[in-house]
Amino acid sequence: TEAELGRWYHAEYYGLGPSKFAAPLQALVDRSVKRQASRIMSRLGGTTRRRILDIGCGRGTLLAALAVEGAEAIGLERSGRDLG
């Protein structure tokens, strides 16, 4: 239910500023997300249309990294934020 989800995904889950974590940890997270996006794109191989749907996309960091890699990335998140 919406109430049950709200207990786990409160506003602090998404972070309150431009980054979710302290700077050193955020840098590690950012590098990891970039590597993940690169791996996803390489597994898509030579396909010309690279559309990716990320369900449960959180803050949209993977979406942004996929877009840099050339994908059309769209995300859905229960917060209702427009991501993609």
N, CA, C and O atoms as CSV, one atom per row, in Angstrom:
chain,resi,resn,atom,element,x,y,z
A,1,THR,N,N,0.838,-1.192,0.000
A,1,THR,CA,C,0.000,0.000,0.000
A,1,THR,C,C,0.878,1.250,0.000
A,1,THR,O,O,2.078,1.181,0.267
A,2,GLU,N,N,0.272,2.371,-0.299
A,2,GLU,CA,C,1.006,3.645,-0.290
A,2,GLU,C,C,1.578,3.944,1.095
A,2,GLU,O,O,2.699,4.442,1.206
A,3,ALA,N,N,0.828,3.649,2.139
A,3,ALA,CA,C,1.313,3.893,3.503
A,3,ALA,C,C,2.531,3.028,3.826
A,3,ALA,O,O,3.486,3.501,4.442
A,4,GLU,N,N,2.495,1.769,3.414
A,4,GLU,CA,C,3.636,0.875,3.659
A,4,GLU,C,C,4.876,1.350,2.903
A,4,GLU,O,O,5.974,1.369,3.460
A,5,LEU,N,N,4.707,1.729,1.645
A,5,LEU,CA,C,5.845,2.240,0.873
A,5,LEU,C,C,6.395,3.509,1.497
A,5,LEU,O,O,7.609,3.709,1.534
A,6,GLY,N,N,5.517,4.364,1.983
A,6,GLY,CA,C,5.945,5.622,2.592
A,6,GLY,C,C,6.842,5.434,3.794
A,6,GLY,O,O,7.689,6.285,4.068
A,7,ARG,N,N,6.680,4.348,4.513
A,7,ARG,CA,C,7.557,4.077,5.661
A,7,ARG,C,C,8.991,3.834,5.222
A,7,ARG,O,O,9.924,4.146,5.963
A,8,TRP,N,N,9.182,3.283,4.030
A,8,TRP,CA,C,10.518,2.945,3.548
A,8,TRP,C,C,11.116,4.020,2.652
A,8,TRP,O,O,12.335,4.182,2.613
A,9,TYR,N,N,10.286,4.746,1.939
A,9,TYR,CA,C,10.761,5.727,0.970
A,9,TYR,C,C,10.357,7.138,1.378
A,9,TYR,O,O,9.620,7.810,0.656
A,10,HIS,N,N,10.833,7.582,2.520
A,10,HIS,CA,C,10.557,8.938,2.976
A,10,HIS,C,C,11.488,9.901,2.240
A,10,HIS,O,O,12.372,9.458,1.507
A,11,ALA,N,N,11.307,11.194,2.422
A,11,ALA,CA,C,12.058,12.212,1.665
A,11,ALA,C,C,13.567,12.036,1.795
A,11,ALA,O,O,14.292,12.262,0.826
A,12,GLU,N,N,14.055,11.640,2.961
A,12,GLU,CA,C,15.503,11.497,3.165
A,12,GLU,C,C,16.099,10.379,2.315
A,12,GLU,O,O,17.303,10.376,2.058
A,13,TYR,N,N,15.272,9.430,1.874
A,13,TYR,CA,C,15.747,8.343,1.023
A,13,TYR,C,C,16.363,8.887,-0.257
A,13,TYR,O,O,17.337,8.329,-0.764
A,14,TYR,N,N,15.808,9.962,-0.780
A,14,TYR,CA,C,16.279,10.543,-2.034
A,14,TYR,C,C,17.390,11.557,-1.827
A,14,TYR,O,O,17.982,12.017,-2.803
A,15,GLY,N,N,17.687,11.916,-0.604
A,15,GLY,CA,C,18.682,12.948,-0.327
A,15,GLY,C,C,18.009,14.308,-0.331
A,15,GLY,O,O,16.976,14.504,-0.973
A,16,LEU,N,N,18.596,15.227,0.380
A,16,LEU,CA,C,17.955,16.526,0.537
A,16,LEU,C,C,18.616,17.626,-0.281
A,16,LEU,O,O,18.107,18.747,-0.312
A,17,GLY,N,N,19.714,17.348,-0.933
A,17,GLY,CA,C,20.414,18.352,-1.725
A,17,GLY,C,C,20.825,17.793,-3.067
A,17,GLY,O,O,20.257,16.807,-3.537
A,18,PRO,N,N,21.812,18.419,-3.687
A,18,PRO,CA,C,22.245,17.943,-5.008
A,18,PRO,C,C,22.894,16.558,-4.975
A,18,PRO,O,O,22.926,15.875,-5.998
A,19,SER,N,N,23.407,16.136,-3.833
A,19,SER,CA,C,23.938,14.781,-3.725
A,19,SER,C,C,23.335,14.122,-2.495
A,19,SER,O,O,22.926,14.793,-1.547
A,20,LYS,N,N,23.288,12.822,-2.528
A,20,LYS,CA,C,22.652,12.079,-1.448
A,20,LYS,C,C,23.611,11.808,-0.299
A,20,LYS,O,O,23.196,11.742,0.858
A,21,PHE,N,N,24.895,11.649,-0.615
A,21,PHE,CA,C,25.870,11.235,0.388
A,21,PHE,C,C,26.943,12.304,0.581
A,21,PHE,O,O,27.005,13.277,-0.170
A,22,ALA,N,N,27.779,12.113,1.587
A,22,ALA,CA,C,28.944,12.975,1.779
A,22,ALA,C,C,29.850,12.857,0.550
A,22,ALA,O,O,29.861,11.822,-0.117
A,23,ALA,N,N,30.602,13.908,0.255
A,23,ALA,CA,C,31.373,14.015,-0.989
A,23,ALA,C,C,32.225,12.783,-1.328
A,23,ALA,O,O,32.146,12.309,-2.461
A,24,PRO,N,N,33.033,12.242,-0.408
A,24,PRO,CA,C,33.857,11.083,-0.788
A,24,PRO,C,C,33.016,9.873,-1.195
A,24,PRO,O,O,33.328,9.201,-2.178
A,25,LEU,N,N,31.975,9.604,-0.457
A,25,LEU,CA,C,31.113,8.470,-0.788
A,25,LEU,C,C,30.331,8.740,-2.066
A,25,LEU,O,O,30.145,7.831,-2.875
A,26,GLN,N,N,29.871,9.973,-2.261
A,26,GLN,CA,C,29.134,10.312,-3.472
A,26,GLN,C,C,30.013,10.130,-4.710
A,26,GLN,O,O,29.525,9.700,-5.755
A,27,ALA,N,N,31.307,10.454,-4.603
A,27,ALA,CA,C,32.228,10.264,-5.729
A,27,ALA,C,C,32.338,8.783,-6.095
A,27,ALA,O,O,32.374,8.437,-7.276
A,28,LEU,N,N,32.391,7.912,-5.088
A,28,LEU,CA,C,32.432,6.468,-5.354
A,28,LEU,C,C,31.141,5.986,-5.998
A,28,LEU,O,O,31.169,5.182,-6.930
A,29,VAL,N,N,30.016,6.474,-5.505
A,29,VAL,CA,C,28.722,6.097,-6.072
A,29,VAL,C,C,28.644,6.550,-7.526
A,29,VAL,O,O,28.200,5.792,-8.388
A,30,ASP,N,N,29.070,7.776,-7.802
A,30,ASP,CA,C,29.026,8.306,-9.168
A,30,ASP,C,C,29.870,7.469,-10.123
A,30,ASP,O,O,29.440,7.177,-11.238
A,31,ARG,N,N,31.066,7.084,-9.692
A,31,ARG,CA,C,31.930,6.244,-10.538
A,31,ARG,C,C,31.293,4.884,-10.787
A,31,ARG,O,O,31.345,4.363,-11.900
A,32,SER,N,N,30.701,4.320,-9.760
A,32,SER,CA,C,30.044,3.021,-9.899
A,32,SER,C,C,28.876,3.096,-10.885
A,32,SER,O,O,28.690,2.192,-11.700
A,33,VAL,N,N,28.099,4.163,-10.810
A,33,VAL,CA,C,26.955,4.335,-11.713
A,33,VAL,C,C,27.439,4.489,-13.153
A,33,VAL,O,O,26.828,3.933,-14.066
A,34,LYS,N,N,28.507,5.220,-13.370
A,34,LYS,CA,C,29.062,5.376,-14.729
A,34,LYS,C,C,29.505,4.030,-15.285
A,34,LYS,O,O,29.253,3.731,-16.452
A,35,ARG,N,N,30.164,3.215,-14.464
A,35,ARG,CA,C,30.588,1.876,-14.912
A,35,ARG,C,C,29.383,1.001,-15.222
A,35,ARG,O,O,29.384,0.257,-16.203
A,36,GLN,N,N,28.361,1.089,-14.390
A,36,GLN,CA,C,27.149,0.304,-14.617
A,36,GLN,C,C,26.494,0.708,-15.940
A,36,GLN,O,O,26.067,-0.157,-16.704
A,37,ALA,N,N,26.412,1.990,-16.214
A,37,ALA,CA,C,25.820,2.472,-17.469
A,37,ALA,C,C,26.629,1.969,-18.656
A,37,ALA,O,O,26.057,1.549,-19.662
A,38,SER,N,N,27.930,2.006,-18.552
A,38,SER,CA,C,28.790,1.539,-19.628
A,38,SER,C,C,28.588,0.047,-19.892
A,38,SER,O,O,28.542,-0.382,-21.045
A,39,ARG,N,N,28.469,-0.739,-18.825
A,39,ARG,CA,C,28.227,-2.178,-18.977
A,39,ARG,C,C,26.874,-2.452,-19.629
A,39,ARG,O,O,26.758,-3.315,-20.499
A,40,ILE,N,N,25.871,-1.724,-19.206
A,40,ILE,CA,C,24.541,-1.905,-19.798
A,40,ILE,C,C,24.588,-1.620,-21.292
A,40,ILE,O,O,24.061,-2.394,-22.091
A,41,MET,N,N,25.217,-0.514,-21.669
A,41,MET,CA,C,25.285,-0.137,-23.079
A,41,MET,C,C,26.082,-1.156,-23.883
A,41,MET,O,O,25.720,-1.453,-25.022
A,42,SER,N,N,27.145,-1.691,-23.324
A,42,SER,CA,C,27.937,-2.670,-24.073
A,42,SER,C,C,27.151,-3.962,-24.284
A,42,SER,O,O,27.333,-4.635,-25.299
A,43,ARG,N,N,26.294,-4.309,-23.353
A,43,ARG,CA,C,25.475,-5.519,-23.506
A,43,ARG,C,C,24.382,-5.347,-24.545
A,43,ARG,O,O,23.874,-6.332,-25.081
A,44,LEU,N,N,24.016,-4.103,-24.833
A,44,LEU,CA,C,23.026,-3.863,-25.878
A,44,LEU,C,C,23.621,-4.063,-27.259
A,44,LEU,O,O,22.891,-4.183,-28.243
A,45,GLY,N,N,24.931,-4.097,-27.336
A,45,GLY,CA,C,25.616,-4.353,-28.597
A,45,GLY,C,C,25.351,-3.295,-29.641
A,45,GLY,O,O,25.304,-2.103,-29.336
A,46,GLY,N,N,25.179,-3.736,-30.875
A,46,GLY,CA,C,25.067,-2.816,-32.000
A,46,GLY,C,C,23.659,-2.346,-32.299
A,46,GLY,O,O,23.415,-1.818,-33.384
A,47,THR,N,N,22.726,-2.517,-31.382
A,47,THR,CA,C,21.369,-2.058,-31.652
A,47,THR,C,C,21.361,-0.558,-31.884
A,47,THR,O,O,22.075,0.182,-31.208
A,48,THR,N,N,20.568,-0.116,-32.823
A,48,THR,CA,C,20.547,1.312,-33.150
A,48,THR,C,C,19.636,2.105,-32.234
A,48,THR,O,O,19.920,3.269,-31.950
A,49,ARG,N,N,18.552,1.513,-31.766
A,49,ARG,CA,C,17.666,2.205,-30.838
A,49,ARG,C,C,17.915,1.662,-29.444
A,49,ARG,O,O,17.686,0.486,-29.159
A,50,ARG,N,N,18.378,2.527,-28.606
A,50,ARG,CA,C,18.702,2.106,-27.241
A,50,ARG,C,C,17.778,2.829,-26.272
A,50,ARG,O,O,18.121,3.877,-25.725
A,51,ARG,N,N,16.629,2.263,-26.076
A,51,ARG,CA,C,15.661,2.804,-25.124
A,51,ARG,C,C,15.710,1.956,-23.863
A,51,ARG,O,O,15.666,0.727,-23.915
A,52,ILE,N,N,15.801,2.633,-22.740
A,52,ILE,CA,C,15.906,1.926,-21.471
A,52,ILE,C,C,14.890,2.511,-20.498
A,52,ILE,O,O,14.789,3.729,-20.355
A,53,LEU,N,N,14.144,1.647,-19.836
A,53,LEU,CA,C,13.199,2.037,-18.808
A,53,LEU,C,C,13.748,1.561,-17.473
A,53,LEU,O,O,13.996,0.369,-17.290
A,54,ASP,N,N,13.937,2.474,-16.551
A,54,ASP,CA,C,14.428,2.157,-15.212
A,54,ASP,C,C,13.273,2.328,-14.241
A,54,ASP,O,O,12.875,3.448,-13.924
A,55,ILE,N,N,12.738,1.209,-13.773
A,55,ILE,CA,C,11.634,1.250,-12.817
A,55,ILE,C,C,12.231,1.239,-11.421
A,55,ILE,O,O,12.962,0.323,-11.044
A,56,GLY,N,N,11.905,2.274,-10.664
A,56,GLY,CA,C,12.510,2.446,-9.343
A,56,GLY,C,C,13.832,3.173,-9.474
A,56,GLY,O,O,14.838,2.766,-8.893
A,57,CYS,N,N,13.823,4.255,-10.245
A,57,CYS,CA,C,15.070,4.938,-10.633
A,57,CYS,C,C,15.638,5.876,-9.570
A,57,CYS,O,O,16.687,6.481,-9.793
A,58,GLY,N,N,14.982,6.012,-8.431
A,58,GLY,CA,C,15.525,6.850,-7.365
A,58,GLY,C,C,15.732,8.283,-7.808
A,58,GLY,O,O,14.803,8.928,-8.294
A,59,ARG,N,N,16.947,8.782,-7.643
A,59,ARG,CA,C,17.280,10.164,-8.007
A,59,ARG,C,C,17.549,10.339,-9.502
A,59,ARG,O,O,17.704,11.467,-9.969
A,60,GLY,N,N,17.606,9.257,-10.246
A,60,GLY,CA,C,17.826,9.341,-11.682
A,60,GLY,C,C,19.282,9.385,-12.100
A,60,GLY,O,O,19.580,9.767,-13.232
A,61,THR,N,N,20.198,9.007,-11.223
A,61,THR,CA,C,21.617,9.072,-11.560
A,61,THR,C,C,21.997,8.083,-12.665
A,61,THR,O,O,22.802,8.411,-13.536
A,62,LEU,N,N,21.426,6.883,-12.636
A,62,LEU,CA,C,21.709,5.926,-13.705
A,62,LEU,C,C,21.122,6.424,-15.023
A,62,LEU,O,O,21.736,6.255,-16.076
A,63,LEU,N,N,19.953,7.030,-14.973
A,63,LEU,CA,C,19.351,7.592,-16.191
A,63,LEU,C,C,20.277,8.613,-16.834
A,63,LEU,O,O,20.488,8.599,-18.047
A,64,ALA,N,N,20.822,9.489,-16.018
A,64,ALA,CA,C,21.718,10.521,-16.540
A,64,ALA,C,C,22.962,9.903,-17.156
A,64,ALA,O,O,23.409,10.336,-18.218
A,65,ALA,N,N,23.527,8.889,-16.498
A,65,ALA,CA,C,24.725,8.231,-17.024
A,65,ALA,C,C,24.416,7.497,-18.327
A,65,ALA,O,O,25.240,7.492,-19.241
A,66,LEU,N,N,23.244,6.879,-18.424
A,66,LEU,CA,C,22.855,6.207,-19.660
A,66,LEU,C,C,22.659,7.208,-20.793
A,66,LEU,O,O,23.020,6.928,-21.936
A,67,ALA,N,N,22.101,8.351,-20.491
A,67,ALA,CA,C,21.917,9.386,-21.511
A,67,ALA,C,C,23.266,9.867,-22.044
A,67,ALA,O,O,23.405,10.104,-23.244
A,68,VAL,N,N,24.245,10.010,-21.179
A,68,VAL,CA,C,25.594,10.387,-21.613
A,68,VAL,C,C,26.157,9.334,-22.556
A,68,VAL,O,O,26.894,9.658,-23.487
A,69,GLU,N,N,25.813,8.077,-22.315
A,69,GLU,CA,C,26.278,6.960,-23.159
A,69,GLU,C,C,25.491,6.855,-24.463
A,69,GLU,O,O,25.820,6.027,-25.313
A,70,GLY,N,N,24.455,7.683,-24.635
A,70,GLY,CA,C,23.712,7.698,-25.884
A,70,GLY,C,C,22.360,7.003,-25.866
A,70,GLY,O,O,21.745,6.830,-26.919
A,71,ALA,N,N,21.893,6.608,-24.712
A,71,ALA,CA,C,20.599,5.923,-24.610
A,71,ALA,C,C,19.477,6.937,-24.416
A,71,ALA,O,O,19.687,8.044,-23.921
A,72,GLU,N,N,18.294,6.529,-24.817
A,72,GLU,CA,C,17.087,7.259,-24.445
A,72,GLU,C,C,16.605,6.585,-23.168
A,72,GLU,O,O,16.037,5.493,-23.210
A,73,ALA,N,N,16.830,7.230,-22.047
A,73,ALA,CA,C,16.558,6.619,-20.753
A,73,ALA,C,C,15.402,7.335,-20.066
A,73,ALA,O,O,15.382,8.560,-19.947
A,74,ILE,N,N,14.443,6.534,-19.618
A,74,ILE,CA,C,13.258,7.051,-18.942
A,74,ILE,C,C,13.126,6.311,-17.627
A,74,ILE,O,O,13.355,5.103,-17.557
A,75,GLY,N,N,12.756,7.040,-16.582
A,75,GLY,CA,C,12.633,6.403,-15.277
A,75,GLY,C,C,11.304,6.653,-14.613
A,75,GLY,O,O,10.668,7.690,-14.804
A,76,LEU,N,N,10.899,5.672,-13.824
A,76,LEU,CA,C,9.696,5.768,-13.011
A,76,LEU,C,C,10.100,5.628,-11.551
A,76,LEU,O,O,10.918,4.780,-11.194
A,77,GLU,N,N,9.513,6.471,-10.718
A,77,GLU,CA,C,9.817,6.416,-9.296
A,77,GLU,C,C,8.569,6.808,-8.525
A,77,GLU,O,O,7.823,7.688,-8.955
A,78,ARG,N,N,8.341,6.176,-7.412
A,78,ARG,CA,C,7.125,6.425,-6.650
A,78,ARG,C,C,7.036,7.847,-6.123
A,78,ARG,O,O,5.941,8.294,-5.781
A,79,SER,N,N,8.140,8.575,-6.042
A,79,SER,CA,C,8.103,9.946,-5.535
A,79,SER,C,C,7.311,10.858,-6.458
A,79,SER,O,O,6.894,11.943,-6.051
A,80,GLY,N,N,7.099,10.427,-7.698
A,80,GLY,CA,C,6.359,11.236,-8.646
A,80,GLY,C,C,7.217,12.294,-9.328
A,80,GLY,O,O,6.700,13.092,-10.109
A,81,ARG,N,N,8.515,12.314,-9.048
A,81,ARG,CA,C,9.407,13.260,-9.698
A,81,ARG,C,C,9.516,12.904,-11.174
A,81,ARG,O,O,9.527,11.727,-11.537
A,82,ASP,N,N,9.595,13.920,-12.018
A,82,ASP,CA,C,9.725,13.710,-13.457
A,82,ASP,C,C,11.176,13.416,-13.784
A,82,ASP,O,O,12.015,14.315,-13.713
A,83,LEU,N,N,11.494,12.176,-14.140
A,83,LEU,CA,C,12.865,11.766,-14.423
A,83,LEU,C,C,12.945,11.145,-15.795
A,83,LEU,O,O,12.201,10.221,-16.125
A,84,GLY,N,N,13.856,11.661,-16.585
A,84,GLY,CA,C,14.044,11.042,-17.892
A,84,GLY,C,C,14.039,11.995,-19.029
A,84,GLY,O,O,14.189,11.584,-20.179
